[in-house]
Amino acid sequence: MQTVPEDRRPFRFVIYALTIAMCVICYGDRAALSVGMPQIAHEFALTPGETGWVLSSFLWSYFILNLPSAILLDRFGVRIIGAAAVALWSLAMILGSLTATVPAFIATRILLGVGEAPTFALGNKVVRAWAPLHERGLMMTAFICGIPIGLACGAASGGWLIAHYGWRPAFSLLGALGLVWSVVWLLTHPRPARGTQATSFSLISVPTLFRSSAFWGIVIAQCCANYANFLLMSWLPIIMRQTLHLGTEQSGAYTAYCYVGAAILSITAGKVGETLVRGSNLSLGGRRKVVCLYLILASSMGFLPLCGTATTIIPLLAVSMAFMAGGTGANMALLADLLVEDEILGSVTGLTLTFSNGLGILAPVMTGYLLQATGNFHGVFYITGIIILCGALAAALLPRRPFHGRSQPDQTV
């Protein structure tokens, strides 16, 4: 990977800010769909089960393209792929506002998933290229915090726009914001120096990875956490609306409160996690204890059916989501700790996210059918709490030694 020269290091804060802004816009666009879903479902006469399929539709292409998009990043670089990806999903938002049928709307959501597929790998690649070693952990935490910040901003601004102007103008305005970011990124990010752009792909060995129990421990933990993440990302405004009997604007505001609280607490959780692993042997999976602890704390969302007021629901969700973010961030750091070949970390991350997003696809759909069958979200959160605990167990038991991502002659890792 290209290393940024020392004379450009002061400029890194501009790149950091733009990269975090990309994450905020990405997840803000996702939150807008959740907030606008009651209007969209009414307009298209959708059942709760059909609503679940619409909410999960962007994940179909997002899931399939996680690994290919990570490879394209290695080939063409973050400047071109970043601008193209954000422009593509922003155009999908605008096209979605113009649709007249459910199939056409779903097609725009699938297109949005194509654009959003390289987001996480792009952020990881930017941080590794621009951040000095002593800043990388903090900047990855800041980048991941773009998720709850984006969801909070999308829920609040989207709720206000949708309540006052309808979901179609709201989608168009949010799409236009992404197009502006693409232009700014293209003009701001330096072109790679001649001869430094990658000319070949870094290939991983899937059979070698599949033989590693440490790899599977990281994958299972990420899958279980992602199930909960995509459940909340897709359904939280609707859960707020139905549980607390709120209007569109108020449900968006309450959702934003949850995500703002989660963003603030997750930064603290990230710093505490680094303190807890200080002195541990990270090359032997010392960080897995933080992943396990944080996922156990995140499973507290399973108690949500016992809460009936905003003053109990919002703090519980904020704490649970904060430790979810801290746990997944620590899990990605655990992957970096244990993978022997640092140069293929991007591709192995893409493969890990392919699995986790594959399970994430099920969350909105299963939630829709459970809601349709029971009329409430109680079973949804009991099941989700158990799933998160399964991820904590996998993190505690499996990632205990380094593993290879390429074939190794005469040895198995």
C-alpha positions as CSV (number, residue, x, y, z in Angstrom):
1,M,0.0,0.0,0.0
2,Q,1.2,3.5,-0.7
3,T,2.5,5.3,2.4
4,V,1.8,9.0,2.6
5,P,5.0,11.1,2.7
6,E,5.8,13.0,5.9
7,D,5.3,16.4,4.3
8,R,1.7,15.5,3.7
9,R,1.0,14.2,7.2
10,P,-0.6,17.5,8.4
11,F,-3.1,17.2,5.6
12,R,-4.3,13.8,7.0
13,F,-6.9,15.5,9.3
14,V,-8.7,16.7,6.2
15,I,-8.7,13.2,4.8
16,Y,-9.9,11.8,8.2
17,A,-12.8,14.3,8.3
18,L,-13.9,13.5,4.7
19,T,-13.7,9.7,5.4
20,I,-15.7,10.0,8.5
21,A,-18.2,12.2,6.6
22,M,-18.5,9.4,4.0
23,C,-19.5,7.0,6.7
24,V,-22.0,9.5,8.2
25,I,-23.6,10.0,4.8
26,C,-23.7,6.3,4.1
27,Y,-25.5,5.4,7.3
28,G,-27.6,8.5,7.2
29,D,-29.1,7.4,3.9
30,R,-29.9,4.0,5.4
31,A,-31.6,5.6,8.4
32,A,-33.7,7.7,6.1
33,L,-35.3,4.6,4.7
34,S,-36.1,3.2,8.1
35,V,-37.7,6.5,9.2
36,G,-39.6,6.9,5.9
37,M,-40.7,3.2,5.8
38,P,-44.2,3.8,7.3
39,Q,-45.0,6.3,4.6
40,I,-43.5,4.1,1.9
41,A,-45.3,1.0,3.2
42,H,-48.6,2.9,3.2
43,E,-48.1,4.2,-0.3
44,F,-47.2,0.8,-1.7
45,A,-49.6,-1.1,0.6
46,L,-46.9,-3.4,2.1
47,T,-47.4,-6.0,4.8
48,P,-44.9,-6.2,7.7
49,G,-43.3,-9.2,6.0
50,E,-43.0,-7.4,2.7
51,T,-41.6,-4.4,4.5
52,G,-38.9,-6.6,5.9
53,W,-37.9,-7.6,2.4
54,V,-37.8,-4.0,1.2
55,L,-35.6,-3.0,4.2
56,S,-33.2,-5.9,3.5
57,S,-33.0,-5.4,-0.3
58,F,-29.9,-3.2,-0.3
59,L,-28.1,-5.9,1.6
60,W,-28.4,-8.4,-1.2
61,S,-25.9,-6.6,-3.5
62,Y,-23.9,-5.3,-0.5
63,F,-23.3,-8.8,0.7
64,I,-22.3,-10.2,-2.6
65,L,-19.9,-7.4,-3.5
66,N,-18.0,-6.9,-0.2
67,L,-15.0,-9.0,-1.3
68,P,-15.0,-7.9,-5.0
69,S,-15.2,-4.3,-4.0
70,A,-12.2,-4.7,-1.6
71,I,-10.2,-6.2,-4.5
72,L,-11.2,-3.2,-6.7
73,L,-9.9,-0.9,-4.0
74,D,-6.5,-2.5,-4.1
75,R,-6.5,-2.2,-7.8
76,F,-7.8,1.3,-8.5
77,G,-7.2,3.1,-5.1
78,V,-9.4,5.0,-2.7
79,R,-9.6,8.2,-4.6
80,I,-11.4,6.8,-7.7
81,I,-13.4,4.0,-6.0
82,G,-14.5,6.4,-3.1
83,A,-15.8,9.0,-5.5
84,A,-17.5,6.5,-7.8
85,A,-19.1,4.5,-4.9
86,V,-20.6,7.4,-3.1
87,A,-21.9,8.9,-6.4
88,L,-23.5,5.6,-7.3
89,W,-25.4,5.1,-4.0
90,S,-26.4,8.8,-4.1
91,L,-27.9,8.5,-7.5
92,A,-29.7,5.4,-6.3
93,M,-31.3,7.5,-3.5
94,I,-32.4,10.1,-6.1
95,L,-33.8,7.4,-8.4
96,G,-35.6,5.8,-5.5
97,S,-37.5,9.0,-4.9
98,L,-38.8,8.8,-8.5
99,T,-40.1,5.2,-8.5
100,A,-43.7,4.4,-8.9
101,T,-43.7,0.6,-8.2
102,V,-42.3,-1.7,-5.5
103,P,-40.0,-3.6,-7.9
104,A,-38.5,-0.4,-9.2
105,F,-38.0,0.9,-5.7
106,I,-36.3,-2.4,-4.7
107,A,-34.0,-2.1,-7.8
108,T,-32.8,1.3,-6.6
109,R,-32.1,-0.2,-3.1
110,I,-30.0,-3.0,-4.7
111,L,-28.1,-0.3,-6.7
112,L,-27.5,1.5,-3.4
113,G,-26.0,-1.7,-2.0
114,V,-23.6,-1.8,-4.9
115,G,-22.4,1.7,-4.1
116,E,-22.1,1.1,-0.4
117,A,-20.3,-2.3,-0.6
118,P,-16.7,-0.9,-0.4
119,T,-17.4,1.6,2.4
120,F,-15.9,-0.2,5.4
121,A,-12.9,-1.5,3.4
122,L,-12.3,2.0,2.0
123,G,-12.3,3.5,5.5
124,N,-9.9,0.9,6.8
125,K,-7.6,1.4,3.8
126,V,-7.5,5.2,4.2
127,V,-6.7,5.0,7.9
128,R,-3.9,2.5,7.2
129,A,-2.4,4.7,4.5
130,W,-2.7,8.1,6.2
131,A,-2.5,7.5,10.0
132,P,0.8,7.1,11.9
133,L,0.9,3.9,14.0
134,H,0.0,5.8,17.3
135,E,-3.2,7.2,15.7
136,R,-4.6,4.2,13.8
137,G,-6.6,2.7,16.7
138,L,-8.2,6.1,17.5
139,M,-9.0,6.9,13.9
140,M,-10.6,3.5,13.3
141,T,-12.7,4.1,16.3
142,A,-13.6,7.5,15.0
143,F,-14.5,6.1,11.6
144,I,-16.7,3.4,13.1
145,C,-18.4,6.1,15.2
146,G,-19.5,7.6,11.9
147,I,-22.1,4.7,11.9
148,P,-24.1,5.8,14.9
149,I,-23.6,9.5,14.1
150,G,-24.8,8.9,10.5
151,L,-27.8,6.9,11.8
152,A,-28.6,9.7,14.3
153,C,-28.3,12.4,11.7
154,G,-30.3,10.4,9.2
155,A,-33.0,9.6,11.7
156,A,-33.3,13.2,12.9
157,S,-33.0,15.1,9.6
158,G,-34.8,12.4,7.6
159,G,-37.6,12.4,10.2
160,W,-38.0,16.1,9.9
161,L,-37.9,16.3,6.1
162,I,-40.2,13.3,5.7
163,A,-42.7,14.7,8.3
164,H,-42.8,18.1,6.5
165,Y,-42.2,17.3,2.8
166,G,-42.6,13.6,2.3
167,W,-40.1,10.8,1.7
168,R,-39.5,11.5,-1.9
169,P,-38.0,15.1,-1.5
170,A,-36.1,13.8,1.5
171,F,-34.4,11.0,-0.5
172,S,-33.5,13.5,-3.3
173,L,-31.9,16.0,-0.9
174,L,-29.9,13.3,0.8
175,G,-28.8,11.9,-2.5
176,A,-27.6,15.4,-3.6
177,L,-25.5,15.6,-0.4
178,G,-23.6,12.5,-1.4
179,L,-22.9,13.8,-4.9
180,V,-21.4,16.9,-3.4
181,W,-19.1,14.7,-1.2
182,S,-18.0,12.8,-4.3
183,V,-16.9,15.9,-6.0
184,V,-15.1,17.2,-3.0
185,W,-13.3,13.9,-2.4
186,L,-12.2,13.7,-6.0
187,L,-10.8,17.2,-5.9
188,T,-9.2,16.9,-2.4
189,H,-7.6,13.5,-2.2
190,P,-4.2,13.5,-3.8
191,R,-3.6,11.5,-6.9
192,P,-1.3,8.5,-6.3
193,A,2.3,9.1,-7.3
194,R,3.2,7.6,-10.7
195,G,4.2,4.0,-10.4
196,T,2.8,3.5,-6.9
197,Q,-0.7,2.3,-7.9
198,A,-1.2,-1.5,-7.5
199,T,-1.1,-3.4,-10.7
200,S,-2.1,-6.8,-9.5
201,F,-4.5,-8.3,-7.0
202,S,-3.4,-9.8,-3.7
203,L,-5.0,-13.2,-3.6
204,I,-6.1,-15.0,-0.5
205,S,-6.5,-18.7,0.0
206,V,-10.0,-19.4,1.1
207,P,-9.3,-23.1,2.0
208,T,-6.4,-22.0,4.2
209,L,-8.6,-19.5,6.0
210,F,-11.4,-22.0,6.4
211,R,-9.1,-24.4,8.2
212,S,-8.3,-21.8,10.9
213,S,-10.5,-21.9,14.0
214,A,-9.2,-18.4,14.9
215,F,-10.6,-17.1,11.6
216,W,-14.0,-18.7,12.3
217,G,-14.1,-17.3,15.8
218,I,-13.7,-13.8,14.4
219,V,-16.3,-14.5,11.6
220,I,-18.9,-15.9,14.0
221,A,-18.5,-13.0,16.4
222,Q,-18.9,-10.5,13.6
223,C,-21.9,-12.3,12.2
224,C,-23.8,-12.3,15.5
225,A,-23.1,-8.7,16.1
226,N,-24.0,-7.7,12.6
227,Y,-27.4,-9.5,12.9
228,A,-28.2,-7.1,15.8
229,N,-26.7,-4.1,13.9
230,F,-28.9,-4.6,10.8
231,L,-32.0,-5.3,12.9
232,L,-31.7,-1.9,14.6
233,M,-30.5,-0.1,11.4
234,S,-33.6,-1.3,9.6
235,W,-36.3,-1.4,12.2
236,L,-35.4,1.0,15.1
237,P,-37.6,4.0,14.1
238,I,-40.5,1.6,13.5
239,I,-39.9,-0.1,16.8
240,M,-39.9,3.4,18.5
241,R,-43.1,4.4,16.7
242,Q,-45.0,1.2,17.5
243,T,-43.8,0.7,21.1
244,L,-44.1,4.3,22.3
245,H,-46.9,5.4,19.9
246,L,-45.0,8.2,18.2
247,G,-45.3,10.2,15.0
248,T,-42.7,10.1,12.2
249,E,-40.8,13.2,13.4
250,Q,-40.7,12.1,17.1
251,S,-39.7,8.5,16.3
252,G,-36.8,9.9,14.2
253,A,-35.8,12.1,17.1
254,Y,-35.9,9.3,19.7
255,T,-33.9,7.1,17.3
256,A,-31.3,9.9,17.0
257,Y,-31.0,10.1,20.8
258,C,-30.1,6.4,20.9
259,Y,-27.4,6.7,18.3
260,V,-25.9,9.9,19.7
261,G,-25.7,8.2,23.1
262,A,-24.1,5.2,21.4
263,A,-21.6,7.3,19.5
264,I,-20.4,9.0,22.7
265,L,-20.2,5.9,24.8
266,S,-18.5,3.8,22.0
267,I,-15.5,6.2,22.0
268,T,-15.2,5.7,25.7
269,A,-15.6,1.9,25.2
270,G,-12.8,1.9,22.6
271,K,-10.4,3.7,24.9
272,V,-11.3,1.4,27.8
273,G,-10.8,-1.6,25.6
274,E,-7.3,-0.5,24.6
275,T,-6.5,0.0,28.3
276,L,-7.8,-3.5,29.1
277,V,-5.5,-5.2,26.6
278,R,-2.4,-3.3,27.6
279,G,0.2,-5.8,28.5
280,S,-1.6,-8.7,26.8
281,N,0.0,-10.8,24.1
282,L,-2.1,-9.5,21.2
283,S,-0.4,-11.9,18.7
284,L,-2.0,-14.8,20.7
285,G,-5.5,-13.3,20.7
286,G,-5.4,-11.3,23.9
287,R,-7.9,-8.8,22.4
288,R,-10.6,-11.6,22.3
289,K,-11.4,-11.0,26.0
290,V,-12.5,-7.4,25.1
291,V,-14.6,-8.7,22.2
292,C,-16.3,-11.3,24.5
293,L,-16.9,-8.8,27.3
294,Y,-18.4,-6.1,25.0
295,L,-20.7,-8.5,23.2
296,I,-22.0,-9.9,26.6
297,L,-22.8,-6.3,27.5
298,A,-24.4,-5.6,24.1
299,S,-26.7,-8.6,24.6
300,S,-28.5,-6.5,27.2
301,M,-30.8,-5.4,24.4
302,G,-32.5,-8.7,25.0
303,F,-34.1,-7.1,28.0
304,L,-35.9,-4.4,25.9
305,P,-39.3,-6.1,26.1
306,L,-39.2,-5.4,29.8
307,C,-39.0,-1.6,29.1
308,G,-42.1,0.4,28.3
309,T,-41.0,4.1,28.5
310,A,-38.6,6.3,26.5
311,T,-36.6,6.9,29.7
312,T,-35.7,3.2,29.9
313,I,-35.7,2.2,26.2
314,I,-33.3,4.9,25.0
315,P,-30.6,4.4,27.6
316,L,-30.7,0.6,27.3
317,L,-30.4,0.8,23.5
318,A,-27.7,3.4,23.6
319,V,-25.6,1.3,26.0
320,S,-26.2,-1.9,24.0
321,M,-25.3,-0.3,20.7
322,A,-22.2,1.4,22.2
323,F,-20.8,-2.0,23.3
324,M,-21.8,-3.5,20.0
325,A,-19.7,-0.9,18.2
326,G,-16.9,-1.4,20.7
327,G,-17.1,-5.2,20.3
328,T,-17.1,-5.1,16.5
329,G,-14.2,-2.6,16.4
330,A,-12.2,-4.8,18.7
331,N,-13.0,-7.8,16.6
332,M,-11.7,-6.2,13.5
333,A,-8.5,-5.2,15.4
334,L,-8.3,-8.8,16.6
335,L,-8.3,-9.9,12.9
336,A,-5.4,-7.5,12.3
337,D,-3.6,-8.9,15.3
338,L,-3.8,-12.5,14.3
339,L,-3.5,-12.4,10.4
340,V,0.1,-13.2,9.6
341,E,0.1,-11.5,6.1
342,D,-0.6,-7.9,6.8
343,E,-0.7,-7.0,3.0
344,I,-3.9,-9.0,2.5
345,L,-5.8,-7.7,5.5
346,G,-8.2,-5.8,3.2
347,S,-9.3,-8.9,1.3
348,V,-9.6,-11.0,4.4
349,T,-11.7,-8.2,6.0
350,G,-13.9,-8.3,2.9
351,L,-14.4,-12.0,3.2
352,T,-15.3,-11.6,6.9
353,L,-17.8,-8.9,6.1
354,T,-19.3,-11.1,3.3
355,F,-20.2,-13.7,5.9
356,S,-21.4,-11.2,8.5
357,N,-23.5,-9.2,6.0
358,G,-24.9,-12.5,4.7
359,L,-26.4,-13.2,8.2
360,G,-27.3,-9.5,8.5
361,I,-29.6,-9.9,5.5
362,L,-31.8,-12.2,7.5
363,A,-32.4,-9.8,10.4
364,P,-34.9,-7.3,8.7
365,V,-36.7,-10.2,7.0
366,M,-37.1,-12.4,10.1
367,T,-38.1,-9.3,12.2
368,G,-40.9,-8.5,9.7
369,Y,-42.3,-12.1,9.8
370,L,-42.0,-12.3,13.6
371,L,-43.8,-8.9,13.9
372,Q,-46.5,-10.2,11.5
373,A,-46.9,-13.4,13.5
374,T,-46.9,-12.0,17.0
375,G,-47.9,-8.3,16.7
376,N,-44.9,-7.1,18.8
377,F,-41.1,-7.1,19.0
378,H,-40.7,-9.2,22.2
379,G,-39.5,-12.4,20.5
380,V,-37.3,-10.4,18.1
381,F,-35.2,-9.0,21.0
382,Y,-35.1,-12.3,23.0
383,I,-33.7,-14.1,19.9
384,T,-31.3,-11.3,19.2
385,G,-29.9,-11.3,22.7
386,I,-29.2,-15.0,22.4
387,I,-27.5,-14.6,19.0
388,I,-25.2,-11.9,20.5
389,L,-24.2,-14.2,23.4
390,C,-23.3,-16.9,20.8
391,G,-20.9,-14.4,19.2
392,A,-19.4,-13.7,22.6
393,L,-18.8,-17.4,23.2
394,A,-17.1,-17.9,19.8
395,A,-14.8,-14.9,20.5
396,A,-13.8,-16.3,23.9
397,L,-13.0,-19.8,22.7
398,L,-11.6,-19.7,19.2
399,P,-9.2,-16.8,18.3
400,R,-6.2,-18.0,20.2
401,R,-3.3,-18.1,17.7
402,P,-2.1,-16.4,14.5
403,F,-3.4,-17.7,11.2
404,H,-2.4,-17.4,7.5
405,G,-4.5,-16.1,4.7
406,R,-2.4,-17.6,2.0
407,S,-1.4,-21.2,1.3
408,Q,1.6,-22.4,3.3
409,P,3.7,-25.3,1.9
410,D,4.1,-28.2,4.3
411,Q,2.1,-26.7,7.1
412,T,-1.4,-26.1,8.3
413,V,-2.3,-23.1,10.5
